[in-house]
Each structure stands twice: as C-alpha cells, then as structure tokens.
C-alpha cells in the first residue's frame, strides 16, 4: 500500500479538523481552569486539619485517581442522564467529566505546592493579624501557584492528550476530525499518521514552554 497525503489540503483540514481542534482546546481550557479551582478547594480541605473536611476530600481524590479516565467518561455519559432524567450530550458530558476528574490530580499538585511554602510564611501572616483565609489567599496560595506553574502546565499537556478519549462517547474532538476525514476519503492510515504528528507538535511545543518557565522560576528563586 502506498501512502497518499495529497488529499489533506487546507480546505479538507478546515472542514473536518478545525471543529475538532476547537473543541479539544475548549475542553482542555475548561477542564484546566475548573480543575484547578476545584482542586485548590479540595487541597485546602485536606490541609484544613478538620476530619469532616479531610475525609470527603480524600475519598474523592483517591477514588478519581484509582479509576481509568475512559471509565469515568462512560459512567457520566451513560449514568448521569438516568439520574437527571434527560441526556446531557457528548460535549457537555465531556466538559463536566474532565473537570471533575482532573480536579483530583490538580488537587494533589496544589497540596504539594501549599506544603512547599515554608511554615514561617504562615506564622508571619498570623503575626500580622491575618485570618486563616487571608493568610492562604494573600500569602500561601500566590507562592504555591508560582512554584507549581510548571507542574500544572505539565498536567495540562497530559489533559490535552487525554481529550482524545472522548472519542469513546462520540464527541467531535481533534482525533474524531481526522478519523472522519480518513473515512470519507478512504485514507485512514494517512489521517491517523497526520493526527499523531499534530498531537506531537502541540504537546512538544508546550513541553518546551514548560521547560522555559522552569528555568525562569529557578532564576527567581
């Protein structure tokens, strides 16, 4: 079999791939922002020292981190409509699932970031008359976020790669766009190869950005 990439012109890519790429990027950004916000709350709950906050947060994080993402995607897509009484749709289901799933991983990253801030910073905040919330908001979290930026972005790269799993519920992502083009032109091998190169180019570029940020943060420290 001879490979033929001539059919993959700008018009074909725009018609089949651009929509999928847009959704993959949208899914990544929504899951990243929502996951970091929810993950930070989970991290604060686990570090609160209050068992009634620690226990549910730990249970949530450990449960999500112990289940394959594709299983969670299928659970939400198939079971949640039964609970709410109406279908959610593949795209909305993917947005919700990824946000809730990634929150468990971002939670562990943020917990490590918060614990990396010297306790002296917390005591200094208390000495200035700050409350626990003010100390976390104004002293600890800004330093934790700065320390964890490279790790958060690395997790986001993994998140972008994992968006291809929404193919299991029929959502139209980047991989689905290439797969549709391959079926219509009877060239699946070529389209999968190009999809691999596109994923590699995006993730490799983001990895180089993370390395650059790591060097800058190391200089600041």
N, C-alpha and C positions, 0 to 999 in steps of 0.2 A: 504494500500500500504506500502510495506517495502522498506526502503532506502537501496541502494546498491552502495557503493563508490569504490568497488574493481576494477572497470574498469579504474579508474583515476590513472594510473601509470605514471612513468616518461616519457615513450615513448609517451603516449597519450598527456600529457601536453606539451611535446616538439613539437609534430606535430600540435596541434591545438592552444595552448595558447601562446607559446613563441613569435610567429609572432605578435599576437595582443598586447601582453605586450610591445614588442619593439616599435610598432607604438604609443601606448599610452604614453610611456615615451618620445619618439621623439616629439610627438605633444605637450606634456607638456613643454619640454625644449625650443622648438622653440617659442611657444606662450609666455612663460615666458620672454625669452630674448628679442624677438621682441616687446612684450607688454610693458616691462619696458623702452626700448629705445624710442618707440613711445609715451608712456605715460609720460615720462620725458619731451619730447618736447612739448606735449600738456599742461603739468603743467606749463612750462616756458612761453608758450603763454598766458595762463590765468593769470599769475602773471606779465606780461610784462607792464601792465598799458596802453597798446595801444589797443583801441577798435577794430581796424581792425585785430588784432591777437586774442584778447579775445573772440570776438563774434563767429567766426567759431569753435574755440576750445571748447567753452562752448556748442555750438549747437551739436557738435559731441559727446561729453561726455554725455550730458543729453539724447540724442537720443538713444545711445547704452545702457545706463543704464535703459532705460524705456521699452526695448523690450526683451522678453524672448530669451535666447540663442538659443533654438531649432528653433525659427522662423528665427533668423539671419542665422543659418546654412542652413535652407531650402531655404531662399532667395538667398544666394550666390550660392548654388548648382544648383538652377533652373534658376535664372535670369541672373547671370553673363555670362554663356555660350551664352545666347541670345545676350548680348551686345558685346562680343568679337568675336562671330561667330564660336566658337569651344568649345567642352566640356573641363572642367578642370580636371575631375576625382575626385572621392570622397576624396582621401587622400590629394591632393593638395588643394582642396576646403576647407577641414577642417583646414589645416595649416593656410591658409590665413584668414579664418573666425575667428578662435580662436585668432590669433594675433591681428586683428583689434578690436575684441570685448573686449579682456582682456585689451587692451591699455586704454580703458575708465576707468576701475577700478584701474589699476596701476597709472593712471594719478591723481586720487583723493588721492591715498596713497602718491604719491610723492609730491603733492601740500601741503598736511598736513605736510610732512617731511620738506619741504623747509620753510614753515611758522613757524615750531618749532625751527628753528635756530634763535638765538637772532639777532635782527637788528644791534646790536653793532658789530657783526662779519662782516656784510656788510659794515658798515661805516668804520670799520678798514681797510677793503680791499681797499675802495676808498681813504682813507687817505694815503695808501701806493702807490697810483698812479695806481692801477689796474683798468681796464675797467669793464663794467658790465659782459661781457663774462668771463673774467679772474676771477672775484670775484665769479661768480656762479660755474665755473669749478674747481677752486682751493680751495675755502673756504666753500661755502654753500653746494654744492652737495655732497662732501665726508661726511660731517656731517649728511646731510639728509639721505643718504643711510645707514649710520651706525645706525641712530635712527629708520629707517623704516625696517631694515632687518627682524625682527620677523613678522611684518605685511605683508611684501612682501611674505615671505615664507608661511604664513597662506593662503594668496590669491592663492598661487601656489598649495597648498593642495586642495583647492576648485576647482581650474582649473583641477587638475588630476581627481577629481571625475566627473567633467563635461565632460571629454573626452568620457564618456560612451554615450553621446548624439549623437555622430557621427554615432551611430547605425542607426539613422533615415535616413541617406543617403547611407547606405550600406558599410561604411568604415570598414575595418577589425581591430578593436581595441581589447582590453582585453576582454570586455564583449562579443563581437562577437565571439571570440575564444572559450569561454566557451559555448556559445549558439550553435555553430557548433558541438562541441563535444557532447552536450546533444542530439541534433537531430540525429546524426549518431549512437549513442548507445541507443537511446530512453530512456534517463535518464535526462530530462530537470530539474527536481526538484533538483537532486543531484548537477548538474553542476552550477545551479544558487546559491545554498547554498555555494558551494565552492568559487564561484566568489565573493559572499558577504564577506566571510572570508578573501579572498586575498585583496580586496579593504580595508577592515577594518585594516588588518595587516600593509599594506603600509601606510595608512593615519594616523593610530595611532602612528606608529614609527616616521613619520615625525613630528607629533604634539609634541612628546616627545623631538625631536631635537629642535623644536622652543622654547619650554619652557626652555631648557638648554641654548639656545642662549640669551633668555630674561634675565636670571639670570646673565650671563656673561656681557651683555651690561649694566645692572643695576649696577654691581660692578664697571665697567669702569667709569660710570657717577659719 
